[in-house]
Amino acid sequence: MFGKILIALGMVLVAVGLVLQFAPGLLSWFGRLPGDINITRDGSRVFIPITSMIIVSVVLSIIINMLFRR
C-alpha cells in the first residue's frame, strides 16, 4: 500500500513539474482565489491562502480515498 502512495505522489509531482515548466500560466489562478487574504503594508506582506488550501485539502482527500478503497 505504501508503494502505491509513493508512486501516486511521484506521478503528481512530475505532472505539476511539467505544468510549471511548460505552461506556467496554467496555475496562475492558484493563490489568487476569492477568500485568499493578501495584506500588504509598509514593507511587509501577510498572505493567508484559505480558499486555495481548502481546494488542496479536498483534492488530496479524494486521492487518498481512492487509494485506500478496497
N, C-alpha and C positions, 0 to 999 in steps of 0.2 A: 504494500500500500504506500509506503514511504517513497518507493521508486516512482510510482505514478505521480505523486505530488511533485517530485523533483523534475520529472520530465515535463509536466504541465507548466511548472514555473519557468523552466528553461525556454519552452516554446513561447510563452507570454513575453518574457524578456527579449527574446530575439525579435518577435513581432513589433514590440514597442521600439526597440532599437532601429529596426528597418524603417518604421514610420518616421521616427525623429531624424534619421539620416536623409531619407529621400523625399519626404513630404512633411517638412516641419510645420507648415501652416495648418495641417490637418487636425492637430491637437491644440491650436492656439486658443480655442474657446475654454479649455480647461483652466480653472483658476480665475476666470472672469465671469462666472455664472451669477445670476441674481441670488443673493443670500451669502455670497462670499464678501467678507468685510475687509476693506482696504483703507487704512487711515494713514495719511501722510502729513506730517507736520515738520517743523523746523529741523531738518536734517535727520529725522527718524521716521521709520515706517513700521506699521503693525499690519500684518496680513493674517486673517483668520478664515481659512477656506472651508466654511461649514457645509455648503451645498456640494462642493467638489468631493469632500470626504464622505458625505452620505452616498454619493454615486459610487465611489470606490468601495465602500462597505457593502452595498447591495450587489455589485458585480462580483466581489470576492465571495460573498455568501452564496450566490448562485453557483459559482465554480466549485466551491468546496462541497456544497450539497450534491452536485452532480458527480463528484469524485467518490464520495462516501456512500452513495446509494448502492444497495445490493440487489 
